[in-house]
């Protein structure tokens, strides 16, 4: 059997580079490409002992087959990639490196056996075949599967990060307008800088696609078209609460119909606080495609909640 050492080494080098890069991405390590390349070279050099097992006849090289030495080798790889700051820093890097390696390796085998079938039909009976030597995963499959799993893992990490960030920014909002009480799930958006130019009150945004039933038809019409304000024959008392707030969207000046409530309460982690005076913007644009929230809360409205806690 012919072994192409350069091909085997290069494939291992690429896999190690992907694993170390994914470790750096998950842990948000600012490692340079040169350090990752150096660490990948160190990691892939281990393949020489696997390709040339006859080297193990030397007692001084037998030690490299021991699990404890392999663990020390992985520590050296992480030190080469990310350096040393403190013990906890190194332990976290090594643990994540093993986690990424196990997930990627397990994913390769899972994908391989998912796409393969050993079942055959003999004389109308379904049987399975086995060579007794296992079914090795081809190098070509590994070369194509590792980058695909890297991309898949990266996307899943991004999704988890976004979900965690969203869950930390979600609050419960209770809006009181006269005898009507509206309860919504709000997202604290630090990018929301919308204020009423006259009163300087912050503006939160409410999804009318969900809460329109809480508002009279005159207010719903005003939310759809601010130019219709005052044109209704039977004006509702809430018309006096309406404000028109200008805002920019993709370079265009637009107007948002807002309502001045009597009270807004914000609840987070079982702590309830009253928001400072604010306006409720009525928007017919869906705020969350996945239904996680139906209101966008101005960060200034949440400031008092933080101070109270």
Secondary structure, 3 states (H helix, E strand, C coil): CCCCHHHHHHHHHHHHHHHHHHHHHHHCCCCCHHHHHHHHHHHHCCHHHHHCHHHHHCHHHHHHHCHHHHHHHHHHHHHHHHCCCCHHHHHHHHHHHHHHHHHHHHHHHHHHHHCCCCEEEECCEEEECCCCCCCCCCHHHHHHHHHHHHHHHHHHHHHHHHHHHHHHHEEEEEEEECCEEEEEEEEEECCCCCECCCCCCEEEEEEHHHHHHHCCHHHHHHHHCHHHCCCCCCCCHHHHHEEEEEEEECCEEEEEEEEECCEEEEEECCEEEECCCEEEEEECCCCCCCCCCCEEEEHHHHHHHHHHC
